[in-house]
């Protein structure tokens, strides 16, 4: 490395030039190091497959050594019939930049003199991007970065333009992991599950054909509101409180038929009373209550969210006691309503409600009717023992999770398919799980890419 320094104090432009030269040298050194490591690893894999070092004669008359590489012509997989046949050169685009002049070993089959198909562990044929860039895309997407931002980063790294489709394909390739998440048995059956839905926009292909900016015929796409039904589970492990999003379902509405699909899948994966599930917490919207009754019956306790109950009372109160003149009355009404749930048991809570209703019945009859409606459903948590009250009194913890998920949906504006929405949601969920388990999202996102390799190459 040759960098010229002056004897005096470095001026602004001179210091900038030196820093640029250092960065350039570091990038070239990193690329050369990557090239050396890749060549060393693929050569070591060839030696392991053939069972002999370079220059060592093969055992032509010995017992066959079957390996998972085979001749592209005759299908032979006997390593004793394969010999080294030079190299071919290629480039590889990595997170350190584009690595040039990469020597990749070639093998020849002695049965038919044709090339052997070599599937290297760290180097895939015809794929110019190495896996670290795909890992970077997963990490960036999970952090809420847009496809365009990721494209700009990749383009600067490899030295040429990288398209949105290239990035999107590498993010969506983890879709098999999403399907595994939906079907694998639960490792830990939660004691409590909170359920709620969030609305997003997913674009769908229509029948009308229009011309795009480049005069290409394309089917017109329209956005459609869809709801994501989310299930958040809680349990205790080694005296520590644990939480995890155990499943979700993209649906067209919050009708009971849509919720039943999610609940039946949870049951199939092990979320049922005999395995430790004690309660399901929900708000009062949609057909969720009917779905819980259809799937679980009375085997688990169903608790209505206290937060949403009090919110409905507050909304009714604002319509009855309008204006600044009634501000203190509204505040007092809500304080007394909240105090109802500070009772030591369900019977005491009912007594407090009766007193509250008598006090406010004439002043705010709609608020009283709202509070009394399905009031018993908000007291089910008194039946539970050994369960953290924060899990069962309301769905507030799930509301916080939904706010995290909405950030990604707002950034993306809309998704071009259910697959894109599922993958985006899965990455956000895995990032939240990493945070809750006090692990690095960087390590978790890289592990996802390696898990995908196991799916494709079991």
N, C-alpha and C positions, 0 to 999 in steps of 0.2 A: 504494500500500500504506500503510495507516494502522495503526500499532501504537503504543500508548501506553506510554512508559517513565517510571518514577518517577525522582526526582533521587537518591535514596539507593541503597544496595546492594540488588540484587534478592534477594527472599526466595524460598524454595523453590517455593511455589505460584505466585508471580508469574513466576518464570523458566519454570516448566512451561507456564503459559498462553501466554507469548510464543513459546516453541518450537512449541507446537501451532498458533498463528496463522501462524508462518512456514512451517511445513510445509503448512498449508492453502493459503496464498498460492502457494507453489511448485507445488503440484499443479494449481491452477487455471491458473497461468501455463503450465505444461507442456501441459495439455490444450488451451489456446488456441493454443499454438505448433504442436501436432500438427494441430489443425483447419486452421490457415492453410497448413501445408505440404501436407496432403492435398488441399485445395481447389486450391492452386497447381499441384500435379502433375497432377491429373485434368483441369484446364483446359488445361494444356500438351499433354496427350495428345490431347484433342479437337482442338486447333489443328493438331497434327501429322497426325492422321487426315484432317481435312477439307482440309488444305493451305491454309488461309486463316485470318487473324486474325478475332477477333470484330468484326462490323460490315462486313467485306469481302464484297462480293457474290460469289455462286457463279457458276461458268462453266456455265450450263445447256446451252449448245450446244457445249461443248468436248468433247475426248476423254475418255472414261470413265476414272475413277480408281478402280480396284478396291482395296478394303481388306478386312480380315478381320472388320469389323463388317457386319451385314446387317439389313435390315428384318424385323421379326417377322411381317409379314403376307405381303408379296410376294417376300421373299427378295432384294431388290435390294441390291447391295454397292458401288454406284457412289457415291463420296464427293461427287461433284458434285450428286447428287440429295438430299443430306442437309442439313438446316439445324438450327441451334440452336433448342431449344424450351423454354427456361427450365430450371428445376432442380426436383429433389425433395429433401426433407429426410429425413435419417436420423441415427441415432446409431451410434457405433462404439466397441466396448469394447476397450481397449488396455492395455498394461502401465503406462500413466500414469493409468489410470482410464477412465471412460466419457466420450467426446467427444460433446457434444450439438450439435444444429443444424448438421449437416454438409451443405453444399449440393453436390449431385451433378448435373452437367450432363445434360440430356436432348436427344435428337436426334429429328427427324421426317423421314420419307421423303416426298418431294414427288410420288412416283408414286401412292401410295395414302393418304397422310396418316396413316399409322400410326407407332407408335414404332419406333425403331431399337434393336436389342439391342446395348448397349455393354458390352464386357468389358474393364474397366480393368485395367491391369497391377498396381496396388497395392490395388485395392478390388473385392472380389467381391460381387455382388448376393446378397441374402438371407443373407449370412454376417455375423453381428453381431460375432464375435470377430476381431480383426485377427491377422496372422500372428505378431506378436511374442509373443502368449500361447501359441501352439502351439510356438514356439521355446523359450519358458520351460518348457513341459511336457516337452519332449525333454531339455533340460538337467537338470531336476530328477529325472526318471526315471533318467537315466544316472548321476546322483549317488547313486542308491539311495533317493530319497524315495518314500514310498508315495502311492497315488492320493488318499487322504484328506488327507494333508499338502498335496499340490498343490491340491486342491479348496479347502482353507482359505485358501491363499495367493491363489488366483484370486478367491474370494468377497470377501475383504477388499479386493482391488484394484479390482474392478468395482462393488462396493457391493451385491451381491445374491448369493443362494445359487447355486453352480455345482455340478451333479451329477457323480457319479463317471463316469457314462456319457459325459458331454461330454468329460472329460479323457481317458478311455480311448480314445475314437474318434480324438482328435487325436494320441495317441501311436501307435496302431495304423495310422494312415494312411501311415506310412512303410514298410508292408509291401512295396510295389513295390521299394523300395531293397534290401530283404532278398533278394528274388528275383533282382535284378540281381547282388548279391554272390555268390549261389550259381552263377550262370551265366556271368558275364563271364570272359574269359580272364585268367589271372594276369598282372599287370603285371611281376612279378619271380618267376621260378620258384626256390623255395628249394633250397639244397644239402641241407638236412636237414629232415625233418619228424618231429615227435614226436606220438604218438597216444595218447589216453586217453579215458575216459568218466566223466561225472558224472551222478548220479541226482537227479531232481527230481520233483515231483508236479504233474500236470496233471489238472484236473477234466474229466469227460466227462458228457454228458447221457444219463441212463438212460431206461427205458421207463415207470417208475412215475411217476404224476402225484400231486403233493402240493400242499397249500395253504400259501402263505407267510404272513408276519405280517399282510399286508393282505388275506388270504383270496383271493388270486389263484392260479389253477391254474398250476402250474409243474412241468416235468419234474425229477425228483430228480437231483441231480448227485453223482457220487462221484469221489473222487480216485484216480488211478492212477499208479503209479510208472513213470516213463519215464527213459531214459538219453540224455544228450546226448553224442554222439561228437565230440570236438574234435581238430582238426589244427592244430598250431603249427609254423610254418615259420621257418627261419633261413638267412641268407645274408650275404655281405660286399659292401658297396657303398662305393666310394671309401675302402677300407681301414677302414671302420667296420662293426661288427657290427649287423645289422638283424634284427628279428623281427616276425612278424605272424601273427595267427590267420587261416589261409588258407581254412578252411571248417569246417562242423560239420553234424551230422545228428541230428535227434530220432528216436529209435528205441525199440522195445519191449524190446530186449535187446542184449547184446554178442555175439550169435552171428555167425558169419562172414558169413551172408547180409546182415545189417544193415551190417556194416563194408564189405562189397563195394560197396554203394550209394554210400557216401562216397568210397571209393577210385576207383571208376570215374568219378565226377564230377571228382575231382582230375585224373585222367588226361586227361579230355576238356578240362579247362581248361588243360592244358599241363604238369602236374606229372609228368614222366617223365624217364627217364635221358638221353635224347638232348637234352633241354633243360636239363640241369644238375643234376637230382636225383641225389644220391649215396647217401643212406641214410635209412632209416626206423627210428625208435626207439620201442619199445613195452615194456609190462610183460608178464607171463605170463598175464593173465586173459582169459577169453572166447575167441572164435574169431578174434581179430585175426591171429594168425600164419597160420592157414589162408587167411584173406582176402588177406593180402599175397602169399602164394604163388600164389593164383589170379589175382590182378590183375597183379602185377609179376614173378612168377617169380624168376629170378636176375639180373634187370637192375639191381637196386639192392641195397645191403647192408642186411641186417636185423639190428639190434642189440637184444638184450634189456637192459632197464634194470638196471644194477648195484645201484642203491639198493634196488629191490624184491627182488633176489636176496639181498642182505645182510640185508634186513628179514626174509625168510623164514628165513634161518639163525638170526637172533636169536630169532625166535619159537620155533623148534624147540629152541634152546639153553635157553630159559626153562622148557620143559617137562621137559627132561632134568636140568638143573642147578638145581633149585629151592632156595629158601631163602637166607638171609643167609650161610650157611657157604660157599656156592659163588659168591658175588658176584664175588670176585676172579678165579675161573676163567672165569666168563662174560665178564668184561671182557677178560681175556687172549685168550680164544678169538676174540672179535670183532675185537680189534686185529690179531691175526695173519691173520684172514680178510680184513680190509680191505687188509692189506699185500700180498696176492696180486695185487691190481690195480695195484700200484705198479711192476710189472715193466716192463721196457723193450720187450718184445715178447711175442707170444702164446706162444711156446715156453717162455719163462722163466716166464710166468704158470702154465702147466700144470705145470712143475716145482715151483713153489712150492705149488700145490694138492696135489700128490702128497705133499710133505713135511708140509703141514698135515694132510692126511687121515690119514697114518700117526701123527702125534702125537696126534690127537684121536679116532681111530677107536674105541678101546675106551671112552673116557670119554663121548663124545657121538656115538654112531653115527647117530642120526636127523639131527643137524646136518650130519654129514659127507655123508650121502646127499642131503640137501637141496642142499648146496653143489655136489656133483658132478653133480646132475641138470641136463642142458642147459647145462652150464658153457661149452661152446664157443660157444654163442649169445651169451654175454656178452663175448666177445673179438673180435667182428667189427670193433670200432672201430680195432683195430691195422692194418687194411687201408686205412684212410683217411689221406690226406695233405692237408695244407693246410686242415684243418677244425678248428675250435675244439673241444677235448675236452669242454668243458662242454655242448656241443650233443648229443654222441653217447654219452657214458658212461651217462646216465640221463635220465629224464623229469622231473627235479626242477623244471626251469623251467616246464614245463607244469603241474605240481602247484601251483606258486605262482599261475599264472593261474587254475586251477580254484578256488583259495581265494577269489580276487577275484570270480569269477562266482557262487560259492555265497552270497556276502553278499546279492546281489540276490534269489536264490531263497529264502533264509531270511526276508528282509524281506517278500516277497510271499506266503510260505507255500505258495500254489498258484496256478496259472494257469488261467483259464477256457477256454482254447483253445490249440491249437498256435500260432496266429498271435500271441497274446499272449506266449507263451514265446519264439517266434522274435524278435519285436521287442525284448523285454527283453534277450535275449542279444545282439542286434545292437548295441543302444545301449551295453551294457557293453564289447563288443569295440571299438567305435569310440572309447570313452573310453580304453581301454587303448592303442590305436594312437596316439591323440593324446599320451598320456603318453610313450610310447616314442619318438615323433618330436619331443618337446619343443615341442608346440604346445598352445594353450589349448583345453580342452574346451568352454568357452563359445563360442569361435569355430567349433569343429568342429560342435557341435550346431546352431548357427544356419545353418551351411553345409548341413547335412542337410536342413533345412526348405526352403532355396532349391533344392537338388538335386531335392527332391520336386516343386517347381513346374515344373521342366524336364521331369519325367516326365509330369506331367499336361498340360502345355502345351508340347510339343516344337516 
